[in-house]
């Protein structure tokens, strides 16, 4: 026999935090990242989302020669500063 537990789906909003890695090419300067969103909604079991404090991503601009848009995947970050994907 297999036992299955059902838990309520909960949601909460957390801030989006972007870190920049590297330096652009000579003659270029780095502007502030524009995420388009300041918050995202995380959903899941309450015991999991209670630990999530932010959605964090890193953009690498090392040697970027011109203005550009770079993709940035975000990951949920727990109160301990670790990615929480499960």
C-alpha positions in Angstrom: 0.0 0.0 0.0 1.2 3.5 -0.8 0.3 6.4 1.5 0.0 9.9 0.0 -0.2 13.1 2.0 -1.9 16.2 0.5 -1.0 19.7 1.7 -2.5 23.0 0.8 -0.8 25.1 -1.9 0.4 28.4 -0.5 1.9 31.5 -2.3 3.8 34.5 -1.3 5.7 37.4 -3.0 9.4 37.7 -2.7 11.8 40.4 -4.0 13.9 39.8 -7.1 17.7 40.4 -6.5 20.2 40.5 -9.4 24.0 40.2 -8.9 26.4 41.4 -11.6 29.5 39.3 -12.3 32.5 40.5 -14.3 33.4 43.8 -16.0 32.2 45.1 -19.4 34.7 45.7 -22.2 37.0 48.8 -22.1 35.1 51.9 -22.9 31.8 50.7 -21.5 30.3 51.1 -18.1 27.7 49.1 -16.3 24.2 50.5 -15.7 21.7 49.3 -13.1 20.1 46.0 -14.0 16.4 46.3 -15.0 14.6 43.1 -14.1 11.2 44.3 -15.3 9.7 43.0 -12.0 10.6 43.8 -8.5 8.8 40.8 -7.0 7.8 37.3 -8.1 5.3 34.9 -6.6 6.5 31.6 -5.2 4.1 28.7 -4.6 4.4 25.4 -2.8 3.8 23.8 0.6 3.9 26.3 3.4 6.9 24.6 5.1 8.9 25.1 1.9 7.9 28.6 0.9 8.2 29.9 4.4 12.0 29.5 3.9 12.2 31.5 0.7 13.3 35.1 1.2 14.1 36.2 -2.4 14.5 35.1 -6.0 18.1 35.6 -7.0 19.9 35.6 -10.3 23.4 36.5 -11.6 24.2 38.2 -14.9 27.8 37.8 -16.3 28.9 40.9 -18.2 32.5 40.0 -18.5 33.9 41.6 -21.7 30.5 42.7 -22.9 31.3 44.9 -25.9 28.1 46.8 -26.4 24.7 47.5 -24.8 22.9 44.2 -24.5 20.2 42.3 -22.9 21.3 39.2 -21.1 19.1 36.3 -19.8 19.1 35.7 -16.1 17.5 32.7 -14.6 16.4 33.2 -11.0 16.4 30.7 -8.1 14.5 30.8 -4.8 16.9 31.6 -2.0 16.2 30.4 1.6 16.8 32.2 4.9 20.2 30.5 5.0 21.2 32.0 1.6 21.1 28.7 -0.3 19.1 27.9 -3.4 16.0 25.9 -2.7 14.8 23.9 -5.6 12.7 20.9 -4.8 
